[in-house]
Amino acid sequence: MVSLVSLWLPILIAAVIVFVVSSLIHTVLTYHNNDFKKLPNEDQALAALRALSLPPGDYALPKPASSAELKSPEFQEKMRQGPVLFMTVFPSGPIAMGKRLLQWFAYCVVVGIFAGYVAGRTLPMGEEYLQVFRVTGTVAFLGYGLALVQNSIWFGRNWAATSKSLLDALIYGLLTAGAFGWLWP
């Protein structure tokens, strides 16, 4: 058994590597550029939404107030006529990237902590590189990617975008695994 405290270096190194590579993926490579479609009448849609003065948050449209309303003919007609959508409204203005980047780095550290915890409980000190790689890479992939599939299943996120994000998760998992295998005590 290896204590989590003794894994602080691979946890931080993995987080830094994933942070840098994810930044490169999203700024240099272009395969995520078409994850979201542009509305054909964007200005008209923005004006209509702006007129509603929606506070930031997650919205469903149409949204039943109860399970009884969900079954009502009126609600079913709204669903039939459409559009049916799930959307997130952000505060107006430029997106605060600094805050989001800090949250992303913290998340990378948390994934590393979980990978280190599982490996530390299942592998001894001095374990060979490949075994450490397998365990930490699997846990990191799960942490970075598996829950994304639910967005396609339940919220209609396009499968191509989810697949690309799963590819990212695989890359992040492999990088995390490499850092842990390299720095395992």
C-alpha positions as CSV (number, residue, x, y, z in Angstrom):
1,M,0.0,0.0,0.0
2,V,1.3,3.5,-0.9
3,S,0.1,6.6,1.0
4,L,-1.7,9.3,-1.0
5,V,0.7,11.9,0.5
6,S,3.7,10.1,-1.1
7,L,2.0,10.5,-4.5
8,W,1.7,14.3,-4.5
9,L,4.4,14.7,-7.2
10,P,2.7,12.4,-9.8
11,I,-0.7,13.9,-9.0
12,L,0.6,17.4,-9.6
13,I,2.7,16.5,-12.6
14,A,-0.2,14.6,-14.2
15,A,-2.5,17.6,-13.6
16,V,0.0,20.0,-15.2
17,I,0.6,17.8,-18.2
18,V,-3.1,17.2,-18.8
19,F,-3.8,21.0,-18.4
20,V,-1.2,21.9,-21.0
21,V,-2.2,19.2,-23.5
22,S,-5.9,20.0,-23.1
23,S,-5.0,23.7,-23.8
24,L,-3.2,22.7,-26.9
25,I,-6.1,20.4,-28.0
26,H,-8.6,23.3,-27.7
27,T,-6.4,26.1,-29.1
28,V,-4.2,24.5,-31.7
29,L,-6.1,21.5,-33.0
30,T,-9.5,22.2,-34.6
31,Y,-11.4,19.0,-34.2
32,H,-13.7,20.5,-31.5
33,N,-14.6,23.5,-33.6
34,N,-17.8,22.0,-34.9
35,D,-19.1,20.5,-31.6
36,F,-21.8,23.1,-31.6
37,K,-23.8,24.3,-34.5
38,K,-24.5,28.0,-35.3
39,L,-28.1,29.0,-35.5
40,P,-29.0,30.2,-39.0
41,N,-30.8,33.2,-37.6
42,E,-28.5,33.9,-34.7
43,D,-29.3,37.6,-34.3
44,Q,-33.1,36.9,-34.3
45,A,-32.6,34.1,-31.7
46,L,-30.4,36.3,-29.5
47,A,-32.9,39.1,-29.6
48,A,-35.8,36.8,-28.7
49,L,-33.8,35.3,-25.8
50,R,-32.5,38.7,-24.6
51,A,-36.2,39.9,-24.4
52,L,-36.9,37.1,-21.9
53,S,-34.1,38.4,-19.5
54,L,-33.2,34.9,-18.5
55,P,-31.0,34.6,-15.5
56,P,-27.9,32.3,-15.9
57,G,-28.8,28.7,-15.4
58,D,-29.9,25.4,-17.1
59,Y,-33.2,25.3,-18.9
60,A,-35.4,22.7,-20.6
61,L,-38.0,23.7,-23.2
62,P,-40.8,22.7,-22.9
63,K,-40.6,22.0,-19.2
64,P,-43.5,20.4,-17.4
65,A,-44.3,21.6,-13.9
66,S,-45.2,18.1,-12.7
67,S,-45.4,14.5,-13.9
68,A,-49.2,15.0,-14.4
69,E,-48.5,17.9,-16.8
70,L,-46.0,15.7,-18.6
71,K,-48.8,13.3,-19.5
72,S,-51.3,16.1,-20.5
73,P,-52.4,16.4,-24.1
74,E,-51.4,20.1,-24.0
75,F,-47.8,19.3,-23.0
76,Q,-47.6,16.4,-25.5
77,E,-48.7,18.9,-28.2
78,K,-45.9,21.3,-27.2
79,M,-43.4,18.4,-27.5
80,R,-44.8,17.4,-30.9
81,Q,-44.6,21.0,-32.2
82,G,-41.1,21.6,-30.8
83,P,-38.5,22.8,-30.6
84,V,-37.4,20.6,-27.7
85,L,-34.2,21.7,-26.2
86,F,-31.9,21.8,-23.2
87,M,-29.7,24.9,-22.8
88,T,-27.4,26.7,-20.5
89,V,-27.5,30.5,-20.2
90,F,-24.3,32.2,-19.1
91,P,-24.0,35.7,-17.7
92,S,-23.8,38.3,-20.5
93,G,-20.4,39.5,-21.5
94,P,-17.1,37.7,-22.1
95,I,-16.6,34.3,-20.6
96,A,-14.3,34.5,-17.5
97,M,-11.6,32.1,-18.8
98,G,-9.3,32.6,-15.7
99,K,-11.9,31.1,-13.4
100,R,-12.7,28.3,-15.7
101,L,-9.1,27.4,-16.2
102,L,-8.5,27.4,-12.5
103,Q,-11.5,25.1,-12.0
104,W,-10.2,22.8,-14.8
105,F,-6.8,22.6,-13.2
106,A,-8.4,21.8,-9.8
107,Y,-10.5,19.1,-11.6
108,C,-7.3,17.6,-13.1
109,V,-5.8,17.5,-9.6
110,V,-8.9,15.7,-8.3
111,V,-8.8,13.1,-11.0
112,G,-5.1,12.5,-10.1
113,I,-6.0,12.2,-6.5
114,F,-8.6,9.5,-7.3
115,A,-6.2,7.7,-9.6
116,G,-3.5,7.8,-6.9
117,Y,-5.9,6.7,-4.2
118,V,-7.0,3.6,-6.2
119,A,-3.4,2.7,-7.2
120,G,-2.1,3.4,-3.8
121,R,-4.6,1.0,-2.3
122,T,-4.1,-1.8,-4.8
123,L,-0.4,-1.6,-5.8
124,P,2.8,-1.8,-3.6
125,M,5.7,0.5,-3.6
126,G,8.2,-0.4,-6.3
127,E,5.5,-1.8,-8.6
128,E,6.5,-2.0,-12.3
129,Y,5.6,0.8,-14.6
130,L,3.1,-1.0,-16.8
131,Q,0.9,-2.1,-13.8
132,V,0.9,1.4,-12.4
133,F,0.1,2.7,-15.9
134,R,-2.9,0.3,-16.3
135,V,-4.5,1.1,-12.9
136,T,-4.0,4.9,-13.0
137,G,-4.8,5.3,-16.7
138,T,-8.1,3.4,-16.3
139,V,-9.2,5.5,-13.3
140,A,-8.1,8.7,-15.0
141,F,-10.0,7.8,-18.2
142,L,-13.1,7.1,-16.1
143,G,-12.7,10.4,-14.3
144,Y,-12.2,12.4,-17.5
145,G,-14.6,10.8,-19.8
146,L,-17.2,8.2,-18.9
147,A,-19.9,10.5,-17.5
148,L,-19.9,12.4,-20.8
149,V,-21.8,9.6,-22.4
150,Q,-24.9,10.4,-20.3
151,N,-25.1,13.8,-22.1
152,S,-25.7,12.1,-25.4
153,I,-28.1,9.5,-24.0
154,W,-30.3,11.8,-21.9
155,F,-29.8,15.3,-23.3
156,G,-29.3,14.7,-27.0
157,R,-25.7,15.9,-27.2
158,N,-24.4,14.8,-30.6
159,W,-22.5,11.6,-30.5
160,A,-19.6,13.0,-32.6
161,A,-18.9,15.7,-30.0
162,T,-19.1,13.1,-27.2
163,S,-16.8,10.8,-29.1
164,K,-14.2,13.5,-29.5
165,S,-14.4,14.3,-25.8
166,L,-13.9,10.6,-25.1
167,L,-10.8,10.7,-27.3
168,D,-9.6,13.7,-25.2
169,A,-10.3,11.6,-22.0
170,L,-8.3,8.7,-23.4
171,I,-5.4,11.1,-24.1
172,Y,-5.6,12.6,-20.6
173,G,-5.9,9.1,-19.1
174,L,-2.7,8.0,-20.9
175,L,-0.8,11.1,-19.9
176,T,-1.9,10.6,-16.3
177,A,-0.9,7.0,-16.4
178,G,2.5,7.9,-17.8
179,A,3.2,10.4,-15.1
180,F,2.2,7.9,-12.3
181,G,4.2,5.1,-13.9
182,W,7.3,7.3,-14.2
183,L,7.1,8.8,-10.7
184,W,5.7,5.8,-8.8
185,P,7.6,5.4,-5.5
